[in-house]
Amino acid sequence: MIDTTLASYATVRQLEYLEAVEAHGSNNKAAQALGVTRRSIDKSLLALRQRAAKMGYSPAHGMTRTVPDGYTVKGVSTLYNGKGELAAQWVKSTVDNDRREEMLREAFKELSTDVPRIAPTDAPRATLSSLCNLYTLTDSHVGAKCWGRETGADWDLEIAEKTLIECFAQMVHSAPCAGTAIVNQLGDFLHTDGIMAMTPTSGHLLDADGRFSKIVTVAIRILRTVIGLALEKHDKVVVLMAQGNHDMTSSIWLRVMFAALYENEPRVEVIDSELPYYVHQHGQTMLGFHHGHKKPMDQLPLLFAAQYPKIWGGTVKRYAHMGHQHHVAQKEYSGMLITQHSTLSARDSYAAQGGWLSERQVTSFTYHDKFGQVATNTITPEMLQ
């Protein structure tokens, strides 16, 4: 007997299997009718029952009190009377982060249909197609409120906007006229990930400069400005909105929004990846990106080789870039050179209290499609004073 209530928890494919089993009377006959293996149907329906159970529906175990979409059952306590009948039940739920992230992606894609599209602009006259400039902004922490007497330097929305745009403009001005540019927003661009000023995973309290809507407005204005600066100098601009540990949700809407915003601009490409490991191939040069909150430096070469075997095998020069630690580090592994970037933002109270210090700077890298890295240029906030 098929429990048709499971249909409300099914994916399109699972619903097809469920209806086939109900129509043909067994998993074997359903598999024959659909031209798939019996094992495929068994595994799919097992996954369906497991998903339903996570939301509180498993009649065989006395669980019929479900939780809303976006939540999962944390625990169920059932009291049976002397006759073995269910007398009382307590269902404890918690947030299903994976499902909520999936729901957010769907919502952001729907909302992006109303985002006004930027009209195409004329490309610059003379660029070198063999070159690719990488402009990295990581751990910018737009929206952080840092008090100079405590942290060594002030940082708020006004300072962040001025510093990030001016340093980026100087990077673009000082770099070669490459045919391609990568605007590498490498994560933790926003200090907070929502109305509550706390980190999304650990719940650490954060010092925020104003309401979240104000932070979002400034962040979008900064990113539109730096992409515009890159478009003035380069034929093609590749945009990365990487996931960081401070802005896990915001990285989703940033990626979706900017893909919609530049939908009509053929010279802009927004990297679309649901995984926090990103890649761009420039001729025989491979460029990989990861914020650094999921994997340490020494694990990235093997991960990128396994994740992108065709690009790895089709290149002879390979580099990866990461942030997260707020200081510069570089190490060469077999087949890949990894650079960890510093940040332009000031230390927050947490870093100051912990005694962590690092030089504030940004560095642009220039890559040749055959010879790999051929130039770098470093900018510090003090250079703009």
N, C-alpha and C positions, 0 to 999 in steps of 0.2 A: 504494500500500500504506500502511495506517495502522499506526503503531507504537503498539500498545495499552499499552505501558509508560507512555506519556504520561498515561494515565488517573490514575495515582497523584499527578500534579502538578496536576490540573485542578480548576477550580471546578465548581460544579453545572452552570452554563450551558455551560462548555467541554466537560464530559463529555457533555452532551446533543448538542452539535455533533459531537464525536468519534464517538459511537455512531451518529449519523445518517449520517455520511460512510462509516463502515464498513458500515452496512446497505445504503446506496443506491449506493455505489461511486464517488461523486465529490462535490465541493463543490457543484456546480451542482444535482445531483439532491437532495442533502441540504437545500439552501436552499429548493428548491421544496416539499419534503415538510414542512418546518417553517414555511413562510410567511415567511421572512426573505430578505434580500438575500445574494447570493454574497459581497459585500464584508464583510458582518458575520461570516460564517463564516471567511473568509480572515484577517481581523484578529484574531479570537478565537483561532484555532489558532496564529497567529504569536506572539501573546502567551504562549500555553501553551508553545510550544517555547522561547521566550526565558526563561521562568521555570524550565523544566527545565534549561536550559543554565546558569543562575545557580547551580543546585544541583549541577552537574557532569554532567548527562546530555545529551549531544549525540552520538549514535553516528556521525553523518556526519563529525564532526571527531575521532573517536577518543576521545571522552570518555564513559566509562561508570562512573567512580568517583564516586559522589555523596557529598554532605555532609548532615548531619542538618538537620531542619527547624529554622529559627531561625538558620541560617548561610547564607552565599553563597560561591561560589567566587571567590577573589581572583586566582588564576592557575593555569594548567596548563602544565607543561613535559613534552613527549613526546619520547622517544628512539626512532627507527626504526633497524632493522638494515639491512644491505646489500640485503636483499630487499624493503625497504619495509614490513616487518612491525613492529608495535609491540613494542619490547623493554623499555622501562621508562617509567614516568610518575609525575610528582610533582604532587600536587594541593594547592594552598595555599588555605585557607579563612579567612574572617573573619566576624564577627557581622553578620547582616542585621538592622539596627536596625528597619526598617519591619515586618518579619515578627515580630520579637520583641515589638514593641509590640502588634501584632495578637494575638499569643498571650497576652500579659499581659492585654489587655482581656477576652479570652474566659475566662481563668482567674479574673479578679477578678469577673466577672459570675456565674460558677458558685459561687465562694466566698460571694458576697453573699446567696445563698439561705438561708444559715444565720445571717445577722445578725439579732438580735432587733429587732423593729419597735417604735418609740415610739408610745404610745397618743395619740390626739388630745387636745388641751387646749382649754379654753374661750377664746374670743376676748375681747379687751378690749371694754368697753362703748361707749366713744365715741372714734371716730377720724375723720379727714378723708379721705374717699376721693379727693379731688382731689390729695392730696400723696403723694409718695414720698421716703422718706429713704434716702440711700446711705451706708452705713458701710463704709469701706475699710480693710482690713489688707493691706499689701503689704510684701514683703521682710522678713518677720518673723524669718526664719532661726532658727526653733525648733530647738534642738539645737546651736547654735553655742557655742563656749567663747571668750569674750573677756576678756582680762586688763586691768583698768582702768589699770594703770601703763603699759601699752603702747598701749592703744586709746582711753583717755580715760574709759571706763566699763565696768563689769563686765556680762557677759551670759552666762547659763547657763539651764538648763531651769527652775529655780525662779524666777529673775528674769523670764524670758520669760512664764511663765504668769501671774504676778502683774501684770506691767505690761500685757500685752495685754488681760486680762480687765477690769482696773480702768479702763483708758483706754476700752475699748469700752463699759463700763457708763456711764461719764460722757458719752460721745457720745450714747447712747440717752436718758439722763436729760435732756440739754440740748436734744434735738431736738424738733420739734413732734410731735403725736400723729397721724402720717400713717397712712393706711390700709394703705400698702404700705411694706415695708422691703427693702432689698437688702443682704445680708451679702456684701460684695465681697472675698473672699479672692483677691487679685490676683496670686498667684504667689510663688515662693520662700518659701512658708510654712515648709517644712522646709529646713534648712541642707544636709543630705546626702540623697541619693536611694537609699541602700542601705547595706549593711554596710560597704562601703569608703568611707571619709571623703574623697571627692573629687568634683569636679564631673563630671556625666555626659558632657559633650561634650569639654571641654578636658583633663580629668584633673588639674586643679589640686588639690593636697593641702589639706585643710580641718581646722581645729581643732574637734573635736566633743566635746560634753559627754555622754559615756557611750555605751552600746551603742544600735544603731538601734532595737531593740524598745522601749527605754525612751523614745526620742525620739518614736516613733509613738504610744505610750500618752499622753504629755503633749499631743501635737498634737491627738489626737482629743478629749481632755478639754477643751481650750481651745475647740475649734470647737463642740462640743456645748453648752458653757456660753454662748458668745456667741449662738448660734442661739436658745437658750432665753430669753436676755435680750430678743432682738428679738421673739419670740413673745408675751412678756408685754405688749408695748406696741402691737403692730401686728396688724391682721387677717390680712394675708398677708405671708409672708417668702420672698423669692427668694434662693436660695443659689448663689453662684458659687465653684467651685474651679478657678481658672485655672492654666494651665500656666506654670511659670517655668523659667529655665535651670538652677536648682539642683534642682528637683523634677519633672522631666519625667515620670518613671514614677509617682511618688507622686501626682501630680495625677490620674492615671487611677483609682487605687484609692480616692482620697478622693472623687472624683465618684461612682463606682459605689457605694461604701459608704454615703455620706450619702443617696443616692437611695433605697437599700434601707432605711436606718434610719428615714427619715421617709415611707416608702411609705404608711402608714396615717394620716398627718397631712395632711388636705386643705389646711391653711393654709400648707404648705411646698412650694415648687417648686424643684427643683435643676436649674439650666441644664445641658442635655445637648448638648454640642458636641465633636466630635473635633478641630475646628480651634481654634487658640488665639486666635480672634477671636470675641467674644461680644457679644450684644446683648439689650436689653430695651426694649420700647416701653411708655411710660406716657402714654396718650392721644396728644396731638400732640407728645410729647417723646420723642426717641430717645436711648438711653444705650448707648454702645459701650465695650468693655473689651478690653485687650490688655496683657500684662505689659510688653512693650517690648523683648524679646530677639530678636524676629524682624523687626520693622518699626520705623523711627524715627517720631517724632511727625509729621513733614510728609507721610508717606505714608499715614497712617491715614484721612483724610477720603475720598480716592478709593477706598481699599480697602473701607471700610464701605459707600460708595455702590454699589459694584459687587457686593459680597458680599450686601447686603441691600437691593436696589432698591425693594421694596415698602414696607419700613419707612421707608427714606429718603424716598420719595415721599409717604408718608402722614403725615409729621411736618413741623413748622415750626421746632421747636427741637431742636438736635442737639448732643450732648456725648459726648466719649470720655475714658476714664480709663486711665492707665498707671502703671507703677512703674519698676523695674529700675535707675534711676540714683541712687536713694536721696536725691534732693533735689527740692524743689518747683520746678515750671516750669509756665507756662501760656501758651498762644498760640491766637489765634483765626485760623481759616482760612475760606475761603469755604464757608459752610454748616455749620461745626462748630467748637466750642470744645473744646480738648484740655487736660486737666489731668494733669500728672505729679506723683505723690504722693511724699512723704517716707516715712520708716520710723520705727518705734519702737525697732528693735533698735540696739544699740551697733555701732560699727565692728569688723570683724574684723581680724586681723593684716594681711591683704592690703591692705585699704583704708587702715589706719593707716600702713603702710610706703609706700603710694603717695601719702600726703598728702591724701586726699580727706576733706572735712569737710562735714557737713550738719546742719541742725536736726532733732532727733528730735520728730516730732509726727504726729498723725492729724487728719483733717478730715472731718466729716460734711457732706453736701450735701443740700439739700431741693429737690425739683423739683415744679412744678405741672403738671398734665396739659395745660394750655393755654399757660401763660406761661413755662415752662422753669424755670431756676434762680431761686429766690426767697430762699434763706438758706444760710449756712454756719456751722460752729462748729468751732473748732480746740482740741484738747486736747494738752497736753505732759506727759511723765512728771513733771516738776517740780511740776505743779499738784496731784499726788496725795500729795506728801510732807508 
